[in-house]
Amino acid sequence: MQYRPYDSERDKQHALRIWREVNWLHEDRADDLDRVIVACGGGYVSEVNGAAECLVLRANGDLRHLATTLPFSCITGVTTSRVARKLGLAARLTAATVAHEAAAGAVVCGLGMFEQGFYNRLGFGNGAYEYRWQFNPATLTVEVPFRVPERLTVADWAEIHDCRLRRRRAHGSVSLWAPEMTYGRLEMDGGGYGLGYRDAADGRLSHLVFCGNDKAYHGPLRVRYLVYQNRMQLLELLALLFSRGRPRRRSGRRLRHRDGRSAGLASDLLAGQFSRHLHLPLAVGANRGNQTHAGFAQW
């Protein structure tokens, strides 16, 4: 397999074609794709008959393990065109990319789950499970006042990203550094709106909630980001969500969405993350509470 780093001038149109073929591209945002790829860290391509037909994208960040911050590499996209299927390019190019990330200093590599079982062959295992909750915001029991928030849109993506990087971190949390990661996520989710506050001494955003919906007036409202630095900020955001709830009907009938789904409390469990160690001694050291960690050699 021949592969090389992604080259914007040479590969832009090929990348657009691949993303169209896998139905990942919104045509009204096609001009942004190349800019986001480059800004987030680029990637690698494999050619077939002189054209890029397989594309693996990556981004830099860090992972919080207990009290230690570890250099983290994220595989943000693996796509293969229609003419290059069943050639083994996706697996081999992903493996080559992971090897480059390890050489550059990453201690852990992660990715979203595109195909159950496929990435296990490359040494990845299930990461943390994610709980997704559905509930009527009016059922929240939050007895704190909230101030008039500032309106946020996708156009505020740079400030939203900066706020996310300064959020309260917990064990297992990941931050991807490039601001365009937040922009790309919001655009892929179809936009939405946010509400936030500027309590920081320098006037920057301190806490926010950013929501999208299912293209219907009655929702459901989907919380994409809930970003805060302390308990009182979290309570204020929850009070904001409470104010967006619909009161229970006095008839005792269960509140339902227009498509018939119940709006009561529900949850599901999602295994949507894979990760693997790239530098076992450092990873084991972090697990033992060792605060020493390596920096990136080339990033």
Contacts in CASP RR format, 6 or more apart in sequence:
PFRMAT RR
TARGET T0000
AUTHOR 0000-0000-0000
METHOD contacts of the structure
MODEL  1
MQYRPYDSERDKQHALRIWREVNWLHEDRADDLDRVIVACGGGYVSEVNG
AAECLVLRANGDLRHLATTLPFSCITGVTTSRVARKLGLAARLTAATVAH
EAAAGAVVCGLGMFEQGFYNRLGFGNGAYEYRWQFNPATLTVEVPFRVPE
RLTVADWAEIHDCRLRRRRAHGSVSLWAPEMTYGRLEMDGGGYGLGYRDA
ADGRLSHLVFCGNDKAYHGPLRVRYLVYQNRMQLLELLALLFSRGRPRRR
SGRRLRHRDGRSAGLASDLLAGQFSRHLHLPLAVGANRGNQTHAGFAQW
1 46 0 8 1.000
1 89 0 8 1.000
1 92 0 8 1.000
1 93 0 8 1.000
1 96 0 8 1.000
2 46 0 8 1.000
2 47 0 8 1.000
3 44 0 8 1.000
3 45 0 8 1.000
3 46 0 8 1.000
3 47 0 8 1.000
3 93 0 8 1.000
3 96 0 8 1.000
4 44 0 8 1.000
4 45 0 8 1.000
4 47 0 8 1.000
5 42 0 8 1.000
5 43 0 8 1.000
5 44 0 8 1.000
5 45 0 8 1.000
6 15 0 8 1.000
6 37 0 8 1.000
6 38 0 8 1.000
6 42 0 8 1.000
6 43 0 8 1.000
6 44 0 8 1.000
6 45 0 8 1.000
6 52 0 8 1.000
6 55 0 8 1.000
6 57 0 8 1.000
7 45 0 8 1.000
8 34 0 8 1.000
8 37 0 8 1.000
8 38 0 8 1.000
10 52 0 8 1.000
11 45 0 8 1.000
11 52 0 8 1.000
11 55 0 8 1.000
12 33 0 8 1.000
12 34 0 8 1.000
14 45 0 8 1.000
14 51 0 8 1.000
14 52 0 8 1.000
14 53 0 8 1.000
14 55 0 8 1.000
15 33 0 8 1.000
15 34 0 8 1.000
15 37 0 8 1.000
15 45 0 8 1.000
15 52 0 8 1.000
15 55 0 8 1.000
16 25 0 8 1.000
16 30 0 8 1.000
16 33 0 8 1.000
16 34 0 8 1.000
17 81 0 8 1.000
18 52 0 8 1.000
18 53 0 8 1.000
18 54 0 8 1.000
18 55 0 8 1.000
18 79 0 8 1.000
18 80 0 8 1.000
18 81 0 8 1.000
19 25 0 8 1.000
19 33 0 8 1.000
19 79 0 8 1.000
21 81 0 8 1.000
21 82 0 8 1.000
22 79 0 8 1.000
22 80 0 8 1.000
24 79 0 8 1.000
25 33 0 8 1.000
26 187 0 8 1.000
26 188 0 8 1.000
26 190 0 8 1.000
29 187 0 8 1.000
32 183 0 8 1.000
32 184 0 8 1.000
32 187 0 8 1.000
35 180 0 8 1.000
36 180 0 8 1.000
36 183 0 8 1.000
36 184 0 8 1.000
37 43 0 8 1.000
37 57 0 8 1.000
39 178 0 8 1.000
39 179 0 8 1.000
39 180 0 8 1.000
40 57 0 8 1.000
40 59 0 8 1.000
40 76 0 8 1.000
40 176 0 8 1.000
40 178 0 8 1.000
40 180 0 8 1.000
40 181 0 8 1.000
41 57 0 8 1.000
41 58 0 8 1.000
41 59 0 8 1.000
41 60 0 8 1.000
41 178 0 8 1.000
42 57 0 8 1.000
42 58 0 8 1.000
43 55 0 8 1.000
43 56 0 8 1.000
43 57 0 8 1.000
43 58 0 8 1.000
43 97 0 8 1.000
44 55 0 8 1.000
44 56 0 8 1.000
44 93 0 8 1.000
44 96 0 8 1.000
44 97 0 8 1.000
44 100 0 8 1.000
45 52 0 8 1.000
45 54 0 8 1.000
45 55 0 8 1.000
45 56 0 8 1.000
45 93 0 8 1.000
46 52 0 8 1.000
46 53 0 8 1.000
46 54 0 8 1.000
46 84 0 8 1.000
46 89 0 8 1.000
46 92 0 8 1.000
46 93 0 8 1.000
47 53 0 8 1.000
48 54 0 8 1.000
48 81 0 8 1.000
48 83 0 8 1.000
48 84 0 8 1.000
48 87 0 8 1.000
48 89 0 8 1.000
53 80 0 8 1.000
53 81 0 8 1.000
53 83 0 8 1.000
53 84 0 8 1.000
53 89 0 8 1.000
54 79 0 8 1.000
54 80 0 8 1.000
54 81 0 8 1.000
54 84 0 8 1.000
54 89 0 8 1.000
54 90 0 8 1.000
54 93 0 8 1.000
55 77 0 8 1.000
55 78 0 8 1.000
55 79 0 8 1.000
55 80 0 8 1.000
56 75 0 8 1.000
56 77 0 8 1.000
56 78 0 8 1.000
56 90 0 8 1.000
56 93 0 8 1.000
56 94 0 8 1.000
56 97 0 8 1.000
57 75 0 8 1.000
57 76 0 8 1.000
57 77 0 8 1.000
57 78 0 8 1.000
58 73 0 8 1.000
58 74 0 8 1.000
58 75 0 8 1.000
58 76 0 8 1.000
58 97 0 8 1.000
58 101 0 8 1.000
59 73 0 8 1.000
59 74 0 8 1.000
59 76 0 8 1.000
59 176 0 8 1.000
59 177 0 8 1.000
59 178 0 8 1.000
59 181 0 8 1.000
60 71 0 8 1.000
60 72 0 8 1.000
60 73 0 8 1.000
60 74 0 8 1.000
60 176 0 8 1.000
60 177 0 8 1.000
60 178 0 8 1.000
60 296 0 8 1.000
60 299 0 8 1.000
61 71 0 8 1.000
61 72 0 8 1.000
61 73 0 8 1.000
61 74 0 8 1.000
61 174 0 8 1.000
61 175 0 8 1.000
61 176 0 8 1.000
61 177 0 8 1.000
62 69 0 8 1.000
62 70 0 8 1.000
62 71 0 8 1.000
62 72 0 8 1.000
62 174 0 8 1.000
62 175 0 8 1.000
62 177 0 8 1.000
63 69 0 8 1.000
63 70 0 8 1.000
63 72 0 8 1.000
63 107 0 8 1.000
63 108 0 8 1.000
63 172 0 8 1.000
63 173 0 8 1.000
63 174 0 8 1.000
64 70 0 8 1.000
64 169 0 8 1.000
64 170 0 8 1.000
64 171 0 8 1.000
64 172 0 8 1.000
64 173 0 8 1.000
64 174 0 8 1.000
65 171 0 8 1.000
65 172 0 8 1.000
65 283 0 8 1.000
65 286 0 8 1.000
65 287 0 8 1.000
66 171 0 8 1.000
66 286 0 8 1.000
66 287 0 8 1.000
66 289 0 8 1.000
67 289 0 8 1.000
67 291 0 8 1.000
68 285 0 8 1.000
68 286 0 8 1.000
68 289 0 8 1.000
68 290 0 8 1.000
68 291 0 8 1.000
68 293 0 8 1.000
69 293 0 8 1.000
70 107 0 8 1.000
70 108 0 8 1.000
70 282 0 8 1.000
70 283 0 8 1.000
70 286 0 8 1.000
70 293 0 8 1.000
71 105 0 8 1.000
71 106 0 8 1.000
71 107 0 8 1.000
71 108 0 8 1.000
71 293 0 8 1.000
71 294 0 8 1.000
71 295 0 8 1.000
71 296 0 8 1.000
71 299 0 8 1.000
72 106 0 8 1.000
72 107 0 8 1.000
72 108 0 8 1.000
72 109 0 8 1.000
72 110 0 8 1.000
72 174 0 8 1.000
73 98 0 8 1.000
73 101 0 8 1.000
73 104 0 8 1.000
73 106 0 8 1.000
73 108 0 8 1.000
73 109 0 8 1.000
73 110 0 8 1.000
73 278 0 8 1.000
74 109 0 8 1.000
74 110 0 8 1.000
74 111 0 8 1.000
74 174 0 8 1.000
74 176 0 8 1.000
75 94 0 8 1.000
75 97 0 8 1.000
75 98 0 8 1.000
75 109 0 8 1.000
75 110 0 8 1.000
75 111 0 8 1.000
75 112 0 8 1.000
76 111 0 8 1.000
76 181 0 8 1.000
77 111 0 8 1.000
77 114 0 8 1.000
78 90 0 8 1.000
78 93 0 8 1.000
78 94 0 8 1.000
78 111 0 8 1.000
78 114 0 8 1.000
80 89 0 8 1.000
80 90 0 8 1.000
91 118 0 8 1.000
91 121 0 8 1.000
91 122 0 8 1.000
94 119 0 8 1.000
94 122 0 8 1.000
95 122 0 8 1.000
98 109 0 8 1.000
98 122 0 8 1.000
98 276 0 8 1.000
98 278 0 8 1.000
101 109 0 8 1.000
101 278 0 8 1.000
102 109 0 8 1.000
102 278 0 8 1.000
102 279 0 8 1.000
103 297 0 8 1.000
103 298 0 8 1.000
104 296 0 8 1.000
104 297 0 8 1.000
104 298 0 8 1.000
104 299 0 8 1.000
105 278 0 8 1.000
105 279 0 8 1.000
105 294 0 8 1.000
105 295 0 8 1.000
105 296 0 8 1.000
105 297 0 8 1.000
105 298 0 8 1.000
105 299 0 8 1.000
106 278 0 8 1.000
106 279 0 8 1.000
106 296 0 8 1.000
107 277 0 8 1.000
107 278 0 8 1.000
107 279 0 8 1.000
107 282 0 8 1.000
107 283 0 8 1.000
107 286 0 8 1.000
107 293 0 8 1.000
107 294 0 8 1.000
108 275 0 8 1.000
108 276 0 8 1.000
108 277 0 8 1.000
108 278 0 8 1.000
108 283 0 8 1.000
109 124 0 8 1.000
109 275 0 8 1.000
109 276 0 8 1.000
109 278 0 8 1.000
110 124 0 8 1.000
110 273 0 8 1.000
110 274 0 8 1.000
110 275 0 8 1.000
110 276 0 8 1.000
111 119 0 8 1.000
111 124 0 8 1.000
111 273 0 8 1.000
111 274 0 8 1.000
111 275 0 8 1.000
112 272 0 8 1.000
112 273 0 8 1.000
112 274 0 8 1.000
113 119 0 8 1.000
113 271 0 8 1.000
113 272 0 8 1.000
113 273 0 8 1.000
113 274 0 8 1.000
119 125 0 8 1.000
119 274 0 8 1.000
120 274 0 8 1.000
122 276 0 8 1.000
123 276 0 8 1.000
124 274 0 8 1.000
124 275 0 8 1.000
124 276 0 8 1.000
125 274 0 8 1.000
125 275 0 8 1.000
125 276 0 8 1.000
126 271 0 8 1.000
126 273 0 8 1.000
126 274 0 8 1.000
127 271 0 8 1.000
127 272 0 8 1.000
127 273 0 8 1.000
127 274 0 8 1.000
127 275 0 8 1.000
128 172 0 8 1.000
128 273 0 8 1.000
129 269 0 8 1.000
129 270 0 8 1.000
129 271 0 8 1.000
129 272 0 8 1.000
130 269 0 8 1.000
130 270 0 8 1.000
130 271 0 8 1.000
130 272 0 8 1.000
130 273 0 8 1.000
131 267 0 8 1.000
131 268 0 8 1.000
131 269 0 8 1.000
131 270 0 8 1.000
132 267 0 8 1.000
132 268 0 8 1.000
132 269 0 8 1.000
132 270 0 8 1.000
133 265 0 8 1.000
133 266 0 8 1.000
133 267 0 8 1.000
134 220 0 8 1.000
134 263 0 8 1.000
134 264 0 8 1.000
134 265 0 8 1.000
134 266 0 8 1.000
134 267 0 8 1.000
135 263 0 8 1.000
135 264 0 8 1.000
135 265 0 8 1.000
135 266 0 8 1.000
136 245 0 8 1.000
136 246 0 8 1.000
136 248 0 8 1.000
136 255 0 8 1.000
136 263 0 8 1.000
136 264 0 8 1.000
137 221 0 8 1.000
137 241 0 8 1.000
137 242 0 8 1.000
137 243 0 8 1.000
137 244 0 8 1.000
137 245 0 8 1.000
137 246 0 8 1.000
138 242 0 8 1.000
138 245 0 8 1.000
138 246 0 8 1.000
138 247 0 8 1.000
138 248 0 8 1.000
139 248 0 8 1.000
139 264 0 8 1.000
139 265 0 8 1.000
140 238 0 8 1.000
140 239 0 8 1.000
140 241 0 8 1.000
140 242 0 8 1.000
142 235 0 8 1.000
142 238 0 8 1.000
142 239 0 8 1.000
142 242 0 8 1.000
144 232 0 8 1.000
144 235 0 8 1.000
144 236 0 8 1.000
144 239 0 8 1.000
145 239 0 8 1.000
146 236 0 8 1.000
146 239 0 8 1.000
146 240 0 8 1.000
146 243 0 8 1.000
147 197 0 8 1.000
147 236 0 8 1.000
149 195 0 8 1.000
149 196 0 8 1.000
149 197 0 8 1.000
149 240 0 8 1.000
150 195 0 8 1.000
150 196 0 8 1.000
150 197 0 8 1.000
150 198 0 8 1.000
151 193 0 8 1.000
151 194 0 8 1.000
151 195 0 8 1.000
152 159 0 8 1.000
152 160 0 8 1.000
152 193 0 8 1.000
152 194 0 8 1.000
152 195 0 8 1.000
152 196 0 8 1.000
152 205 0 8 1.000
152 208 0 8 1.000
152 210 0 8 1.000
153 191 0 8 1.000
153 192 0 8 1.000
153 193 0 8 1.000
153 194 0 8 1.000
154 183 0 8 1.000
154 186 0 8 1.000
154 187 0 8 1.000
154 191 0 8 1.000
154 192 0 8 1.000
157 179 0 8 1.000
157 182 0 8 1.000
157 183 0 8 1.000
157 184 0 8 1.000
157 186 0 8 1.000
158 179 0 8 1.000
158 182 0 8 1.000
158 183 0 8 1.000
159 204 0 8 1.000
159 205 0 8 1.000
160 182 0 8 1.000
160 186 0 8 1.000
160 205 0 8 1.000
160 208 0 8 1.000
160 210 0 8 1.000
160 225 0 8 1.000
160 227 0 8 1.000
161 179 0 8 1.000
161 181 0 8 1.000
161 182 0 8 1.000
161 183 0 8 1.000
162 179 0 8 1.000
162 204 0 8 1.000
162 205 0 8 1.000
163 204 0 8 1.000
163 205 0 8 1.000
163 206 0 8 1.000
163 207 0 8 1.000
163 208 0 8 1.000
163 227 0 8 1.000
164 175 0 8 1.000
164 182 0 8 1.000
164 225 0 8 1.000
164 227 0 8 1.000
165 175 0 8 1.000
165 177 0 8 1.000
166 204 0 8 1.000
166 229 0 8 1.000
167 227 0 8 1.000
167 228 0 8 1.000
167 229 0 8 1.000
168 228 0 8 1.000
168 229 0 8 1.000
168 230 0 8 1.000
169 175 0 8 1.000
185 224 0 8 1.000
186 192 0 8 1.000
186 210 0 8 1.000
186 224 0 8 1.000
189 212 0 8 1.000
189 224 0 8 1.000
190 212 0 8 1.000
191 212 0 8 1.000
192 210 0 8 1.000
192 211 0 8 1.000
192 212 0 8 1.000
192 213 0 8 1.000
192 224 0 8 1.000
193 210 0 8 1.000
193 211 0 8 1.000
193 212 0 8 1.000
194 208 0 8 1.000
194 209 0 8 1.000
194 210 0 8 1.000
194 211 0 8 1.000
195 208 0 8 1.000
195 209 0 8 1.000
195 240 0 8 1.000
196 205 0 8 1.000
196 207 0 8 1.000
196 208 0 8 1.000
196 209 0 8 1.000
197 205 0 8 1.000
197 206 0 8 1.000
197 207 0 8 1.000
197 208 0 8 1.000
197 233 0 8 1.000
197 236 0 8 1.000
198 204 0 8 1.000
198 205 0 8 1.000
198 206 0 8 1.000
199 206 0 8 1.000
199 207 0 8 1.000
199 233 0 8 1.000
200 206 0 8 1.000
206 228 0 8 1.000
206 229 0 8 1.000
206 233 0 8 1.000
207 227 0 8 1.000
207 228 0 8 1.000
207 229 0 8 1.000
207 233 0 8 1.000
207 234 0 8 1.000
207 236 0 8 1.000
207 237 0 8 1.000
208 225 0 8 1.000
208 227 0 8 1.000
208 237 0 8 1.000
209 223 0 8 1.000
209 225 0 8 1.000
209 226 0 8 1.000
209 227 0 8 1.000
209 237 0 8 1.000
209 240 0 8 1.000
209 241 0 8 1.000
210 223 0 8 1.000
210 224 0 8 1.000
210 225 0 8 1.000
210 227 0 8 1.000
211 221 0 8 1.000
211 222 0 8 1.000
211 223 0 8 1.000
211 224 0 8 1.000
212 221 0 8 1.000
212 222 0 8 1.000
212 224 0 8 1.000
213 219 0 8 1.000
213 220 0 8 1.000
213 221 0 8 1.000
213 222 0 8 1.000
214 220 0 8 1.000
214 222 0 8 1.000
216 257 0 8 1.000
216 258 0 8 1.000
218 257 0 8 1.000
218 258 0 8 1.000
219 257 0 8 1.000
220 257 0 8 1.000
220 263 0 8 1.000
221 244 0 8 1.000
223 241 0 8 1.000
226 234 0 8 1.000
226 237 0 8 1.000
228 234 0 8 1.000
228 237 0 8 1.000
246 255 0 8 1.000
246 263 0 8 1.000
248 255 0 8 1.000
249 255 0 8 1.000
254 262 0 8 1.000
254 263 0 8 1.000
254 264 0 8 1.000
255 262 0 8 1.000
255 263 0 8 1.000
255 264 0 8 1.000
256 262 0 8 1.000
256 263 0 8 1.000
257 263 0 8 1.000
277 283 0 8 1.000
279 294 0 8 1.000
282 292 0 8 1.000
282 293 0 8 1.000
282 294 0 8 1.000
285 292 0 8 1.000
286 293 0 8 1.000
END
